[in-house]
Amino acid sequence: MMMMSSSTRYMLLFGLVIVLELSGESWGEDRLLNPGKLKMFVDELPEMPKIPGFHLSSHGLPKSKSLKIGMFMKKWKFHRDLPPTPVFAYGESKSKATVPGPTIEAVQGVDTFVTWQNHLPSKHILPWDPSIPTAKPLNKKGVPTVVHLHGAIDEPSSDGNSNAWFTNGFKEVGPTWTQRTYRYRNLQHPGNLWYHDHAMGLTRVNLLAGLIGSYIVRHPEIETPLGLPSGPEFDRTLMVFDRSFRSDGSIYMNSTGNNPSIHPQWQPEYFGDAIIVNGKAWPRLIVRRRKYRFRIINTSNARFFRFKFSNGLQFIHVGSDSAYLSRPVFTNDILLGPSEITDVIVDFSKSNSSSVILTNDAPYPYPSGDPVNESNNKVMKFVIKRYRDVDTWRVPKKLIDYPKPDLSSATRTRYIAMYEYTSETDEPVHLYLNGKPYEAPATETPKAGTAEIWEVINLTEDNHPLHIHLGLFAAIEERELVDLDKFKSCMTKQNDAVKCQISKHARGKISQVQAHESGWKNVYKMKPGVVTKILVRFSYIHSNASYPFDATEEPGYVYHCHVSTLFNLLFKRTRKYEIFLFDC
């Protein structure tokens, strides 16, 4: 998205409200809540409910299990002093539903079957824009939903295709819907995933309403010997996102779009000033002076977080997205894009203070947007007990080794270009990958069991977190484009990187991939004006085995930026052993 002034940003975020300076000293009269009125660190950090995705046999062996998880409208308390908020929430029942939803804990190699059930009302609680490609029930009643398990490696029919949506009671279903129950095989490597709504054109509003939750694939035989912090007290998932609220507690989302004459409501980005962790605004957690493991998931629509501890404590990275690193990596900060996951150890015995604040200083939009303010520059507080505990946990020098990316194994190279199209007022109207709309024929049809090099060209002014369904990839290098305006002009006309002589433009400064992001990932931050080389593998990284399912089945898979929710379909029946891929 194009960079905007502070005053413009607030007009976009708050609509037609009379809002004064960015300092937040004054607020409008349309019931938008000034986040400064909410005291920080008064709510305890919740631990989300856990649901085993398996059951134990009489011999103590994990066996396949079937779950029923619903989506419900209910009220949720985001802060002690905020009235209950209408939300959409996942849970086994309405009374058990939470924001975020329950953490599903699966065992590697053991199937988990989930029947996702829509119990939502006939109308949405947030504004949505019918002028963009959107799931629309014929009777104009019901909230379409479909669940994608982010990071899973499963057949297309269980991947949560955006057109496989369904309404309350399956009264209406989308054109690619085929089944009520999803099969998660859990055959991949151990690691962190998360589930969220993926409905066409409604993904953002459904997530903003609360339809998110975490999912962990565990492999005790491999993970237990590592000696990392474990158990409910010392191994915590943190789902972090931003929201704005009205004074009545309801979620605030502007109902006026950037280009209202084109898209009455649609905006490419949402930013809220209240930072939420596990469903509470700026919570606190009492910790002992010992090691803790935090699986941190950025579930914001557009906000990047650059996390730091206020007293200089370090992060020890043990995993990124769904995979372990080969060795631990120490850093002083973490830049986490929307949908990214980082898996870190924090040793509170190293703290020289009795409390520490997890802070954020990432501009929004990232990297050239507004600076953080007094509300969104703090995430949560850790209150550290006085005396040091006996710590039985450790961080080994070696974690889990997976095959390193081998460029010589690639069967071909593809160029993937990110475009942003603007109106006469220089506001975004749509965003495409490779200049193609969602309805265009498929252009990416890799074969299962192979690897490919993708050169991802970001021609926009924002950092875009690219997510690839099914495939895992490793970032190799980032190279700045020179004579960017000339190259962008050529690409806008010809949409062909080779004809536009990318070899002459991709010769700027080379940035090496940071050590804690050098493993196998399913999301990577694509910097503006940069060509990022990635190696994509369409096979399991821990075994190189072929998929035990037909990856060529309809409706295929997608790859997309995890900020904007304009879905651009690329669909075509491919030859046997090939995979559909879509842009969205």
VMD Tcl script that draws the C-alpha trace (Angstrom):
set ca {
  {0.00 0.00 0.00}
  {1.18 3.51 -0.73}
  {2.64 5.40 2.21}
  {0.21 7.89 3.73}
  {0.53 10.82 6.05}
  {-0.45 10.46 9.67}
  {-3.59 12.51 9.14}
  {-4.61 10.37 6.16}
  {-3.92 7.18 8.11}
  {-6.29 8.22 10.82}
  {-8.97 9.14 8.33}
  {-8.65 5.63 6.88}
  {-8.64 3.93 10.22}
  {-11.37 5.93 11.82}
  {-13.52 6.83 8.82}
  {-15.41 10.09 8.95}
  {-14.61 10.74 12.59}
  {-13.21 14.12 13.56}
  {-9.80 13.06 14.87}
  {-7.02 15.38 15.95}
  {-3.28 14.77 16.04}
  {-1.48 11.40 16.05}
  {-0.56 11.99 19.67}
  {-4.05 10.79 20.59}
  {-4.61 13.72 22.98}
  {-8.10 14.18 21.54}
  {-10.54 11.71 20.06}
  {-13.69 11.97 17.97}
  {-17.27 11.72 19.07}
  {-18.40 8.65 17.14}
  {-17.92 6.42 20.20}
  {-14.43 5.31 19.13}
  {-12.60 4.40 22.32}
  {-9.35 6.15 23.12}
  {-7.07 3.21 24.01}
  {-5.28 5.48 26.49}
  {-8.33 5.10 28.73}
  {-7.60 1.39 29.18}
  {-4.99 0.69 31.83}
  {-2.29 -1.69 30.65}
  {-1.21 -4.93 32.30}
  {-4.29 -5.42 34.50}
  {-5.52 -8.69 32.95}
  {-3.76 -12.01 33.40}
  {-2.60 -13.70 30.21}
  {-5.13 -16.44 29.43}
  {-4.09 -19.95 28.55}
  {-6.34 -21.08 25.73}
  {-8.19 -24.38 26.13}
  {-6.40 -27.44 24.75}
  {-8.10 -30.17 22.75}
  {-6.19 -33.40 22.05}
  {-6.38 -34.35 18.39}
  {-5.91 -38.00 19.37}
  {-6.98 -40.46 22.05}
  {-4.93 -43.09 23.83}
  {-5.61 -46.79 23.39}
  {-5.74 -49.21 26.31}
  {-2.03 -49.77 25.65}
  {-1.26 -46.05 25.86}
  {-0.73 -45.57 22.13}
  {-2.13 -42.49 20.35}
  {-5.01 -43.26 18.01}
  {-6.99 -41.24 15.48}
  {-9.71 -38.98 16.87}
  {-12.68 -37.09 15.44}
  {-13.52 -33.60 16.71}
  {-16.45 -31.27 16.23}
  {-15.52 -27.59 16.52}
  {-18.07 -24.89 15.96}
  {-18.07 -21.19 15.17}
  {-20.31 -19.18 17.48}
  {-21.32 -15.58 18.03}
  {-20.88 -14.60 21.68}
  {-19.54 -11.84 23.95}
  {-15.83 -11.72 24.90}
  {-14.01 -9.58 27.47}
  {-10.85 -8.14 25.89}
  {-10.08 -5.91 28.91}
  {-11.18 -5.50 32.51}
  {-12.60 -2.03 31.84}
  {-14.06 -2.69 28.37}
  {-17.66 -3.84 27.98}
  {-18.05 -7.34 26.52}
  {-17.38 -7.44 22.79}
  {-19.52 -9.29 20.21}
  {-17.19 -11.78 18.49}
  {-17.13 -14.92 16.37}
  {-15.33 -17.68 18.27}
  {-14.23 -21.29 17.77}
  {-15.05 -23.91 20.38}
  {-16.59 -27.29 21.11}
  {-19.68 -25.42 22.31}
  {-20.80 -21.81 22.63}
  {-19.97 -21.77 26.34}
  {-16.47 -23.14 25.67}
  {-15.73 -20.97 22.61}
  {-12.82 -18.54 23.01}
  {-10.87 -15.86 21.15}
  {-8.43 -17.17 20.06}
  {-9.97 -20.63 19.75}
  {-8.76 -23.76 21.50}
  {-5.28 -25.12 20.79}
  {-5.53 -28.45 19.00}
  {-2.63 -30.73 19.98}
  {-1.92 -33.47 17.47}
  {0.63 -36.29 17.39}
  {2.85 -36.77 14.36}
  {1.59 -39.60 12.17}
  {-1.83 -39.85 13.84}
  {-4.89 -38.59 11.93}
  {-7.08 -35.86 13.38}
  {-10.53 -35.47 11.80}
  {-12.34 -32.17 12.37}
  {-15.91 -31.36 11.43}
  {-16.03 -27.58 11.36}
  {-19.57 -26.38 12.12}
  {-20.94 -22.92 11.33}
  {-23.40 -21.64 13.97}
  {-23.06 -17.98 13.03}
  {-26.00 -15.57 12.59}
  {-27.53 -14.43 9.32}
  {-25.62 -11.13 9.30}
  {-21.99 -10.24 9.95}
  {-20.95 -8.15 12.95}
  {-18.45 -6.19 10.81}
  {-18.78 -4.29 7.50}
  {-17.73 -6.13 4.33}
  {-17.49 -5.07 0.71}
  {-19.51 -6.95 -1.96}
  {-17.68 -5.12 -4.77}
  {-14.64 -7.41 -4.46}
  {-14.72 -11.16 -5.25}
  {-16.61 -12.40 -2.20}
  {-18.46 -15.49 -0.98}
  {-22.13 -14.54 -1.30}
  {-24.99 -16.87 -0.36}
  {-27.79 -16.85 -2.91}
  {-30.40 -16.08 -0.26}
  {-28.19 -13.29 1.10}
  {-28.36 -14.82 4.57}
  {-25.59 -16.35 6.62}
  {-21.88 -15.72 7.15}
  {-19.77 -17.89 4.81}
  {-16.79 -19.56 6.49}
  {-14.19 -22.18 5.67}
  {-11.18 -23.20 7.76}
  {-7.58 -23.33 6.55}
  {-4.98 -25.04 8.73}
  {-1.99 -22.78 8.03}
  {1.16 -24.84 7.55}
  {-0.57 -28.20 7.11}
  {0.36 -30.66 4.38}
  {-2.91 -32.32 3.40}
  {-5.11 -33.04 0.38}
  {-6.82 -30.13 -1.40}
  {-10.25 -31.06 -0.05}
  {-8.99 -30.49 3.51}
  {-6.94 -27.36 2.77}
  {-9.76 -24.85 3.16}
  {-10.06 -23.47 -0.36}
  {-11.61 -20.00 -0.32}
  {-14.54 -21.12 -2.47}
  {-15.25 -24.20 -0.31}
  {-17.25 -22.03 2.11}
  {-20.44 -22.95 3.90}
  {-23.07 -21.14 5.96}
  {-24.90 -22.06 9.17}
  {-25.95 -25.71 9.09}
  {-24.43 -26.12 5.58}
  {-27.59 -24.48 4.21}
  {-25.50 -23.03 1.39}
  {-22.05 -24.05 0.21}
  {-19.50 -22.60 -2.18}
  {-18.65 -23.95 -5.66}
  {-15.61 -25.98 -4.49}
  {-17.15 -27.35 -1.26}
  {-17.07 -31.16 -1.11}
  {-17.12 -32.40 2.49}
  {-18.07 -31.52 6.06}
  {-15.14 -33.25 7.77}
  {-11.48 -32.41 7.16}
  {-8.71 -34.98 7.52}
  {-5.45 -33.72 8.98}
  {-2.90 -36.49 8.51}
  {-0.20 -34.89 10.70}
  {2.48 -36.72 8.71}
  {4.73 -33.68 8.51}
  {7.55 -32.69 10.83}
  {6.70 -31.48 14.38}
  {5.98 -27.79 14.78}
  {3.54 -24.90 15.06}
  {0.52 -24.27 12.87}
  {-2.60 -22.16 13.24}
  {-6.11 -22.38 11.87}
  {-8.22 -19.50 10.62}
  {-11.07 -18.61 8.34}
  {-10.26 -18.50 4.62}
  {-13.55 -17.56 2.94}
  {-13.39 -15.67 -0.34}
  {-13.34 -11.91 0.27}
  {-14.27 -12.35 3.95}
  {-11.03 -13.70 5.39}
  {-10.05 -10.38 6.98}
  {-13.40 -9.58 8.59}
  {-13.87 -13.14 9.81}
  {-10.41 -13.11 11.42}
  {-11.02 -9.65 12.90}
  {-14.23 -11.04 14.36}
  {-12.20 -13.73 16.15}
  {-11.93 -16.85 13.97}
  {-8.35 -17.86 14.76}
  {-6.73 -20.63 16.81}
  {-3.45 -22.55 17.20}
  {-2.53 -26.13 16.29}
  {0.59 -28.02 17.35}
  {2.01 -31.20 15.82}
  {4.07 -32.97 18.48}
  {6.60 -35.77 18.03}
  {7.62 -36.84 21.56}
  {10.31 -39.32 20.45}
  {12.17 -36.52 18.68}
  {11.28 -33.49 20.83}
  {11.54 -34.83 24.40}
  {15.31 -35.53 24.19}
  {15.90 -31.87 23.30}
  {15.06 -30.90 26.89}
  {13.24 -27.68 25.92}
  {10.72 -26.16 28.35}
  {7.50 -28.17 28.33}
  {4.22 -28.47 30.15}
  {1.38 -25.93 30.40}
  {3.29 -23.51 32.66}
  {6.53 -23.31 30.71}
  {5.42 -23.90 27.09}
  {2.97 -21.17 26.04}
  {1.42 -20.16 22.73}
  {1.03 -16.39 22.29}
  {-1.37 -15.26 19.55}
  {-0.79 -11.53 19.03}
  {-3.03 -9.13 17.09}
  {-4.34 -5.56 17.08}
  {-7.87 -4.20 17.40}
  {-9.70 -0.90 17.86}
  {-12.89 -0.67 19.90}
  {-15.90 1.55 20.32}
  {-16.85 2.72 23.79}
  {-19.59 0.05 23.89}
  {-16.91 -2.63 23.52}
  {-17.64 -3.55 19.90}
  {-14.79 -3.98 17.42}
  {-14.23 -0.86 15.32}
  {-13.68 -1.25 11.59}
  {-14.09 1.65 9.22}
  {-17.08 1.24 6.91}
  {-15.69 3.63 4.26}
  {-13.12 2.35 1.77}
  {-9.98 4.05 0.44}
  {-11.69 4.42 -2.93}
  {-15.40 4.51 -2.02}
  {-16.49 5.19 -5.59}
  {-14.80 1.92 -6.62}
  {-14.90 -0.21 -3.47}
  {-17.36 1.32 -0.98}
  {-15.83 -0.40 2.06}
  {-12.69 -2.30 1.09}
  {-9.39 -1.17 2.54}
  {-6.18 -3.08 1.91}
  {-5.03 -2.86 5.54}
  {-6.45 -2.74 9.06}
  {-4.60 -1.31 12.05}
  {-5.86 -1.13 15.63}
  {-4.18 0.58 18.58}
  {-4.97 -2.00 21.25}
  {-2.50 -4.90 21.20}
  {-4.15 -8.19 22.12}
  {-2.40 -11.36 23.32}
  {-4.47 -14.52 23.74}
  {-7.65 -12.48 23.80}
  {-6.60 -9.83 26.36}
  {-5.37 -6.28 25.72}
  {-1.82 -5.76 27.05}
  {-1.94 -8.69 29.51}
  {0.58 -9.65 32.18}
  {2.12 -12.99 33.09}
  {3.85 -13.89 36.35}
  {6.93 -15.98 35.59}
  {9.64 -17.74 37.55}
  {13.34 -17.04 37.10}
  {13.91 -19.88 34.65}
  {13.46 -20.74 30.98}
  {10.12 -20.51 29.18}
  {9.12 -21.44 25.65}
  {6.86 -19.06 23.70}
  {5.31 -20.01 20.37}
  {4.46 -16.52 19.07}
  {1.98 -16.18 16.19}
  {1.25 -12.82 14.54}
  {-2.44 -13.06 13.63}
  {-2.87 -9.38 12.70}
  {-4.30 -8.39 9.34}
  {-1.48 -6.00 8.39}
  {0.58 -5.06 11.45}
  {4.20 -6.17 11.63}
  {5.70 -6.48 15.09}
  {9.33 -5.88 15.98}
  {9.51 -7.35 19.44}
  {12.10 -6.34 22.03}
  {12.37 -6.71 25.78}
  {12.56 -3.42 27.67}
  {15.47 -4.66 29.82}
  {17.55 -6.22 27.04}
  {16.64 -9.89 27.57}
  {17.43 -12.01 24.53}
  {15.33 -14.36 22.43}
  {16.70 -17.84 21.74}
  {15.14 -19.03 18.49}
  {14.47 -22.77 18.20}
  {11.94 -22.72 15.37}
  {10.42 -20.60 12.61}
  {6.91 -21.13 11.23}
  {6.24 -24.88 11.34}
  {9.81 -26.21 11.50}
  {12.61 -26.44 14.03}
  {15.92 -24.78 13.30}
  {19.06 -26.91 13.16}
  {20.69 -24.85 15.91}
  {19.49 -22.20 18.37}
  {19.96 -18.55 17.35}
  {20.24 -15.63 19.80}
  {18.77 -12.23 18.89}
  {17.83 -9.01 20.66}
  {14.69 -8.44 18.59}
  {12.25 -10.22 16.30}
  {10.52 -8.84 13.21}
  {7.35 -10.87 12.72}
  {5.04 -10.31 9.76}
  {1.32 -11.15 9.64}
  {0.76 -14.95 9.80}
  {4.39 -15.65 10.74}
  {5.33 -17.84 13.70}
  {8.48 -17.69 15.79}
  {9.35 -20.30 18.42}
  {11.63 -18.91 21.12}
  {13.08 -19.62 24.55}
  {13.35 -16.77 27.08}
  {15.50 -17.22 30.18}
  {14.07 -14.96 32.88}
  {16.90 -15.89 35.26}
  {19.02 -13.50 33.18}
  {16.77 -10.53 34.01}
  {18.27 -7.73 36.12}
  {14.80 -6.41 36.97}
  {11.64 -7.68 38.64}
  {9.51 -7.03 35.58}
  {9.98 -6.58 31.84}
  {7.77 -5.32 29.03}
  {7.62 -6.91 25.62}
  {7.68 -3.89 23.30}
  {7.04 -3.20 19.61}
  {8.60 -0.52 17.41}
  {7.61 -1.60 13.87}
  {6.18 1.25 11.73}
  {2.79 0.60 10.13}
  {2.42 -0.14 7.31}
  {5.84 -1.72 7.39}
  {8.49 -0.54 6.65}
  {7.78 3.12 5.75}
  {4.55 3.93 7.58}
  {3.72 5.76 10.79}
  {5.80 5.31 13.94}
  {4.27 3.42 16.85}
  {2.47 5.38 19.57}
  {2.02 4.96 23.32}
  {-0.69 2.35 22.82}
  {0.71 0.05 20.15}
  {4.37 0.17 21.25}
  {3.71 -2.19 24.17}
  {2.55 -5.79 23.93}
  {2.51 -7.40 27.38}
  {4.28 -7.42 30.74}
  {6.15 -10.19 32.52}
  {6.29 -9.97 36.32}
  {9.34 -11.94 37.46}
  {9.44 -13.68 40.81}
  {12.24 -12.65 43.13}
  {14.10 -15.91 43.73}
  {15.72 -18.08 41.11}
  {14.24 -21.55 40.52}
  {16.07 -24.78 39.93}
  {15.81 -24.97 36.15}
  {15.72 -28.45 34.63}
  {15.16 -27.21 31.09}
  {17.99 -26.67 28.62}
  {18.65 -25.34 25.13}
  {20.81 -27.89 23.28}
  {23.50 -26.80 20.84}
  {21.84 -28.93 18.17}
  {18.10 -29.07 17.50}
  {16.69 -30.93 14.47}
  {18.59 -31.20 11.20}
  {16.61 -31.15 7.99}
  {18.18 -31.29 4.50}
  {19.65 -27.93 3.57}
  {18.23 -26.19 0.48}
  {20.00 -27.46 -2.64}
  {19.56 -25.16 -5.62}
  {20.89 -27.84 -7.96}
  {17.79 -29.93 -7.15}
  {15.45 -27.35 -8.69}
  {13.63 -28.47 -11.82}
  {12.91 -24.94 -13.00}
  {12.93 -21.23 -12.09}
  {9.81 -19.08 -11.91}
  {9.39 -15.32 -11.54}
  {6.58 -14.22 -9.22}
  {5.80 -10.48 -9.36}
  {3.72 -8.54 -6.82}
  {1.76 -5.63 -8.29}
  {-0.32 -2.91 -6.70}
  {-2.76 -0.91 -8.82}
  {-3.91 2.52 -7.70}
  {-6.67 5.00 -8.48}
  {-6.28 8.61 -9.63}
  {-5.96 9.57 -5.96}
  {-3.02 7.14 -5.62}
  {-4.97 4.76 -3.37}
  {-4.88 0.97 -3.97}
  {-7.77 -0.56 -5.89}
  {-6.44 -4.11 -6.22}
  {-3.29 -6.20 -5.83}
  {-2.25 -9.01 -8.17}
  {0.41 -11.69 -8.34}
  {1.93 -11.92 -11.82}
  {-0.67 -9.43 -13.01}
  {-3.39 -12.08 -13.03}
  {-6.87 -11.94 -11.50}
  {-8.28 -14.82 -9.48}
  {-10.29 -16.16 -12.43}
  {-7.30 -16.51 -14.79}
  {-5.95 -19.97 -15.74}
  {-3.27 -21.51 -13.53}
  {0.29 -20.47 -14.26}
  {2.14 -22.35 -11.49}
  {1.83 -26.13 -11.90}
  {4.83 -27.77 -10.18}
  {5.08 -31.55 -9.92}
  {4.74 -33.28 -6.58}
  {8.10 -34.47 -5.26}
  {10.10 -31.73 -6.97}
  {11.76 -28.47 -5.97}
  {11.67 -25.12 -7.79}
  {13.43 -21.78 -7.54}
  {11.06 -18.85 -7.26}
  {12.35 -15.33 -7.76}
  {9.76 -13.18 -5.95}
  {9.73 -9.58 -7.21}
  {8.02 -7.07 -4.92}
  {7.01 -4.04 -7.02}
  {4.87 -2.51 -4.25}
  {5.95 -0.09 -1.50}
  {5.15 -2.42 1.40}
  {6.69 -5.55 2.85}
  {4.45 -8.50 1.95}
  {4.47 -11.81 3.85}
  {4.14 -14.47 1.14}
  {2.46 -17.72 2.22}
  {2.53 -20.89 0.12}
  {0.03 -23.64 0.82}
  {1.33 -27.24 0.76}
  {4.92 -26.38 -0.16}
  {7.72 -25.46 2.23}
  {10.50 -23.14 1.17}
  {13.84 -21.73 2.23}
  {14.88 -18.14 1.54}
  {18.28 -18.00 -0.18}
  {19.03 -14.31 -0.73}
  {17.50 -10.86 -1.11}
  {18.78 -8.57 -3.88}
  {17.75 -4.92 -4.34}
  {16.49 -3.79 -7.72}
  {18.31 -0.92 -9.43}
  {16.58 1.54 -11.81}
  {13.39 0.40 -10.10}
  {11.04 2.88 -11.81}
  {12.23 1.80 -15.26}
  {11.85 -1.88 -14.41}
  {8.44 -1.34 -12.82}
  {7.24 0.57 -15.90}
  {8.34 -2.25 -18.17}
  {6.76 -4.92 -15.94}
  {3.47 -3.01 -15.81}
  {3.34 -3.05 -19.60}
  {4.80 -6.47 -20.40}
  {4.48 -8.51 -17.18}
  {7.55 -10.51 -18.17}
  {10.67 -10.38 -15.99}
  {12.93 -11.84 -18.66}
  {11.78 -9.45 -21.39}
  {12.20 -6.58 -18.92}
  {15.81 -7.71 -18.41}
  {15.61 -8.54 -14.75}
  {19.26 -9.62 -14.83}
  {20.24 -5.98 -15.42}
  {18.03 -4.70 -12.60}
  {18.53 -7.39 -9.95}
  {22.13 -6.37 -9.26}
  {21.77 -4.11 -6.22}
  {22.77 -4.73 -2.63}
  {22.56 -8.35 -1.52}
  {21.18 -9.09 1.94}
  {21.85 -12.44 3.53}
  {18.92 -14.20 5.15}
  {19.05 -13.89 8.93}
  {20.08 -17.06 10.72}
  {16.80 -17.49 12.59}
  {14.87 -17.27 9.30}
  {17.15 -19.51 7.26}
  {15.26 -22.75 7.92}
  {12.25 -24.21 6.13}
  {9.28 -21.84 6.25}
  {5.79 -21.36 4.85}
  {5.81 -17.53 5.15}
  {8.56 -15.07 4.28}
  {8.63 -11.28 4.35}
  {9.13 -9.98 0.80}
  {10.80 -6.57 0.99}
  {9.70 -3.76 -1.35}
  {11.94 -3.12 -4.35}
  {13.72 -6.43 -3.78}
  {13.96 -9.78 -5.56}
  {13.89 -12.62 -3.03}
  {15.14 -16.01 -4.15}
  {13.44 -18.97 -2.48}
  {13.69 -22.73 -3.02}
  {10.24 -24.34 -2.80}
  {9.90 -28.06 -2.05}
  {6.74 -30.02 -2.77}
  {7.55 -32.97 -0.53}
  {8.06 -33.68 3.16}
  {11.29 -32.12 4.41}
  {11.97 -34.73 7.10}
  {11.68 -37.77 4.84}
  {11.49 -36.53 1.22}
  {8.62 -39.00 0.87}
  {5.87 -38.48 -1.67}
  {2.48 -37.27 -0.51}
  {0.11 -40.15 0.38}
  {-2.71 -38.24 -1.32}
  {-3.40 -36.91 -4.79}
  {-2.21 -33.31 -4.73}
  {-3.63 -32.76 -8.23}
  {-7.22 -33.01 -7.07}
  {-9.51 -30.02 -7.30}
  {-9.75 -27.35 -6.00}
  {-5.95 -27.28 -5.65}
  {-3.86 -24.96 -3.49}
  {-3.05 -21.27 -3.29}
  {-0.16 -18.96 -2.58}
  {-0.82 -15.42 -1.49}
  {0.20 -12.39 0.50}
  {-1.11 -12.57 4.07}
  {-2.03 -8.86 4.28}
  {-4.58 -8.08 1.59}
  {-7.55 -10.39 1.19}
  {-8.24 -9.84 -2.49}
  {-8.15 -13.41 -3.81}
  {-6.99 -13.87 -7.40}
  {-7.86 -17.36 -8.62}
  {-5.56 -19.29 -10.91}
  {-7.34 -22.53 -11.72}
  {-6.74 -25.22 -14.30}
  {-6.90 -28.99 -14.29}
  {-3.31 -30.13 -14.59}
  {-1.60 -33.31 -15.68}
  {-1.24 -36.17 -13.21}
  {1.28 -35.60 -10.42}
  {1.11 -31.86 -10.85}
  {-0.26 -29.42 -8.29}
  {-2.67 -26.54 -8.70}
  {-1.49 -23.31 -7.23}
  {-3.50 -20.14 -6.99}
  {-2.79 -16.54 -6.09}
  {-4.88 -14.76 -3.54}
}
mol new
graphics top color blue
foreach p $ca { graphics top sphere $p radius 0.5 }
foreach p [lrange $ca 0 end-1] q [lrange $ca 1 end] { graphics top cylinder $p $q radius 0.2 }
display resetview
